[in-house]
Amino acid sequence: MSPERVAVIGVGVVGACVGWNLARRGAHVVLVDAGRPGEGVSDWSFSWVNASNKTVSRAYFDLNVAGVAAHRELAGVLGADPWWHPTGHLRWADEDAAEAKLVGTAELLERWGYRVEACTGAEVRRRFEPSVTIPDGARVLFYPDEAWVHGRRLVGRLVEEAVASGAEVRTGTAVRDIRTGADGGVRTLDLSDGSALDVDAVVNAAGPDATHVARLVGRDLPMRREPGAVTRLDCAEVPVRRAMHTPHIEIRPDGDASVVLHSREIDALIDAAEGPEDPDGLGRLLHASAQRVVPALGAARIARTRVVNRPVPADGFPSVGALPSIPGYYEAVTHSGITLGPVIGRLLASELLGGRGDALLAGFRPARFPV
Ligand SMILES: Cc1cc2nc3c(=O)[nH]c(=O)nc-3n(C[C@H](O)[C@H](O)[C@H](O)COP(=O)(O)OP(=O)(O)OC[C@H]3O[C@@H](n4cnc5c(N)ncnc54)[C@H](O)[C@@H]3O)c2cc1C
């Protein structure tokens, strides 16, 4: 039976995708966010839409391939502007062992039917990125079907469309409690503005705060602590055209006057005693590293650096779907939520509206974590 009224708790890319799918299929949806939609992790992400970095298991890879495809379909429905940038992805290494690993992964991906082209550093400068410093003979992998997304703008478009389909939006209002009925099923949300909301179902899409929201229904959702630092640069001219994993730094455009930087090596300093503790220090390291690859970024100015926690369930995989022991409680919590948001949104909305859980999500159900 379909629920009468569904609250989606958290309006980042994941919650917005769930809410939009529900609203366009005629459900009565209320989107609730403690802050402003799209201003959580979804705005401080590298935002690379990919399956090439998801070879840890075939099931996870297949889900991410469906995620990439779902973005293309979404762009067909919503229009690409101002969020969708299907410009492919470049990746290379600067030492032998790392390069061998990248090439091995590319070979596996080809066997799995995923498109990848091998090229040289000279070709990269000629065909793709004229501003990049890279040895002529470097071995570079180009993934033509990958993309980057402007997360905040995507959320904005989805909320706009969900509202046009009848969804309600409550912003600046945190869910403080979830009351359950005699059957243990969710009934009422208590909000931080003092109001209460009667519902038949809730979707926990609270990103890094999902553990806290799960606790409101007596659920223990174990999550990792995995912080990442992201810097936005203001640029008079943006010297890069696509998302790139260069040997020590990830670089992508972020619109007409902005570039985003991230580095797993610099993330590793966040919790290290000897590392810089302030985001500004991490931002300066990211900027210095980026200039070694794209010297033109020397003229750019750091606009802001933020350290945010990735929403990663304890085993590293998404937690998506109903939890049968708590009727009306659903989870949509995942790392790689930029890539996976559109496919998770579509599949979870179908499940909520009476469908069976999709086989693509079989390995990623909430019940694998004891309640
Ligand atoms: C450094 C970094 C790099 C990344 N790179 C990539 C990448 O390249 N590709 C990729 O696919 N993914 C990437 N990710 C992961 C991706 O960004 C996230 O998985 C995704 O943005 C999560 O979206 P979300 O909607 O779950 O969370 P969020 O965007 O954080 O949204 C959650 C929302 O819930 C709200 N909320 C929380 N608690 C409550 C409450 N009690 N009541 C009401 N509202 C509440 C918050 O205000 C927030 O708006 C990266 C993440 C990081 C940190």
The ligand as an SDF file (V2000), in Angstrom:
LIG
                    3D

 53 58  0  0  0  0  0  0  0  0999 V2000
   35.5670   15.6060   -0.2280 C   0  0  0  0  0  0  0  0  0  0  0  0
   34.4350   14.8620   -0.8660 C   0  0  0  0  0  0  0  0  0  0  0  0
   34.5240   14.4760   -2.1860 C   0  0  0  0  0  0  0  0  0  0  0  0
   33.4800   13.7660   -2.7760 C   0  0  0  0  0  0  0  0  0  0  0  0
   33.5760   13.4480   -4.0820 N   0  0  0  0  0  0  0  0  0  0  0  0
   32.5510   12.8020   -4.6870 C   0  0  0  0  0  0  0  0  0  0  0  0
   32.5960   12.5380   -6.0750 C   0  0  0  0  0  0  0  0  0  0  0  0
   33.5500   12.9250   -6.7740 O   0  0  0  0  0  0  0  0  0  0  0  0
   31.5580   11.8590   -6.6350 N   0  0  0  0  0  0  0  0  0  0  0  0
   30.4820   11.4380   -5.9040 C   0  0  0  0  0  0  0  0  0  0  0  0
   29.5770   10.8070   -6.4590 O   0  0  0  0  0  0  0  0  0  0  0  0
   30.4010   11.6940   -4.5750 N   0  0  0  0  0  0  0  0  0  0  0  0
   31.4030   12.3630   -3.9590 C   0  0  0  0  0  0  0  0  0  0  0  0
   31.3350   12.6520   -2.6290 N   0  0  0  0  0  0  0  0  0  0  0  0
   30.1910   12.1560   -1.8670 C   0  0  0  0  0  0  0  0  0  0  0  0
   28.9460   12.9860   -2.1210 C   0  0  0  0  0  0  0  0  0  0  0  0
   29.2470   14.3560   -2.1340 O   0  0  0  0  0  0  0  0  0  0  0  0
   27.9010   12.6850   -1.0640 C   0  0  0  0  0  0  0  0  0  0  0  0
   27.6720   11.2780   -1.0040 O   0  0  0  0  0  0  0  0  0  0  0  0
   26.5760   13.3720   -1.3540 C   0  0  0  0  0  0  0  0  0  0  0  0
   26.7390   14.7530   -1.5860 O   0  0  0  0  0  0  0  0  0  0  0  0
   25.6420   13.1500   -0.1690 C   0  0  0  0  0  0  0  0  0  0  0  0
   24.4290   13.7950   -0.4290 O   0  0  0  0  0  0  0  0  0  0  0  0
   23.3190   13.7620    0.6790 P   0  0  0  0  0  0  0  0  0  0  0  0
   22.1160   14.3490    0.0670 O   0  0  0  0  0  0  0  0  0  0  0  0
   23.2270   12.3970    1.2540 O   0  0  0  0  0  0  0  0  0  0  0  0
   23.9180   14.6760    1.8760 O   0  0  0  0  0  0  0  0  0  0  0  0
   23.9200   16.2540    2.0520 P   0  0  0  0  0  0  0  0  0  0  0  0
   24.1560   16.9750    0.7950 O   0  0  0  0  0  0  0  0  0  0  0  0
   24.8460   16.5520    3.1900 O   0  0  0  0  0  0  0  0  0  0  0  0
   22.4280   16.5650    2.4980 O   0  0  0  0  0  0  0  0  0  0  0  0
   21.9330   16.1700    3.7660 C   0  0  0  0  0  0  0  0  0  0  0  0
   20.9850   17.2390    4.2560 C   0  0  0  0  0  0  0  0  0  0  0  0
   20.3720   16.7670    5.4500 O   0  0  0  0  0  0  0  0  0  0  0  0
   20.0860   17.8650    6.2580 C   0  0  0  0  0  0  0  0  0  0  0  0
   19.8580   17.3760    7.6250 N   0  0  0  0  0  0  0  0  0  0  0  0
   20.7220   16.7560    8.4530 C   0  0  0  0  0  0  0  0  0  0  0  0
   20.1190   16.4450    9.6220 N   0  0  0  0  0  0  0  0  0  0  0  0
   18.8420   16.8780    9.5280 C   0  0  0  0  0  0  0  0  0  0  0  0
   17.7340   16.8570   10.4060 C   0  0  0  0  0  0  0  0  0  0  0  0
   17.7900   16.3220   11.6470 N   0  0  0  0  0  0  0  0  0  0  0  0
   16.5760   17.4110    9.9920 N   0  0  0  0  0  0  0  0  0  0  0  0
   16.4590   17.9670    8.7610 C   0  0  0  0  0  0  0  0  0  0  0  0
   17.4980   18.0090    7.8840 N   0  0  0  0  0  0  0  0  0  0  0  0
   18.6670   17.4670    8.2640 C   0  0  0  0  0  0  0  0  0  0  0  0
   21.3150   18.7420    6.0990 C   0  0  0  0  0  0  0  0  0  0  0  0
   21.0070   20.1040    6.4220 O   0  0  0  0  0  0  0  0  0  0  0  0
   21.6630   18.5460    4.6280 C   0  0  0  0  0  0  0  0  0  0  0  0
   21.1600   19.5860    3.8000 O   0  0  0  0  0  0  0  0  0  0  0  0
   32.3420   13.4010   -2.0160 C   0  0  0  0  0  0  0  0  0  0  0  0
   32.2390   13.8080   -0.6910 C   0  0  0  0  0  0  0  0  0  0  0  0
   33.2760   14.5370   -0.1170 C   0  0  0  0  0  0  0  0  0  0  0  0
   33.1380   15.0010    1.3010 C   0  0  0  0  0  0  0  0  0  0  0  0
  1  2  1  0
  2  3  1  0
  2 52  2  0
  3  4  2  0
  4  5  1  0
  4 50  1  0
  5  6  2  0
  6  7  1  0
  6 13  1  0
  7  8  2  0
  7  9  1  0
  9 10  1  0
 10 11  2  0
 10 12  1  0
 12 13  2  0
 13 14  1  0
 14 15  1  0
 14 50  1  0
 15 16  1  0
 16 17  1  0
 16 18  1  0
 18 19  1  0
 18 20  1  0
 20 21  1  0
 20 22  1  0
 22 23  1  0
 23 24  1  0
 24 25  2  0
 24 26  1  0
 24 27  1  0
 27 28  1  0
 28 29  2  0
 28 30  1  0
 28 31  1  0
 31 32  1  0
 32 33  1  0
 33 34  1  0
 33 48  1  0
 34 35  1  0
 35 36  1  0
 35 46  1  0
 36 37  1  0
 36 45  1  0
 37 38  2  0
 38 39  1  0
 39 40  1  0
 39 45  2  0
 40 41  1  0
 40 42  2  0
 42 43  1  0
 43 44  2  0
 44 45  1  0
 46 47  1  0
 46 48  1  0
 48 49  1  0
 50 51  2  0
 51 52  1  0
 52 53  1  0
M  END
$$$$
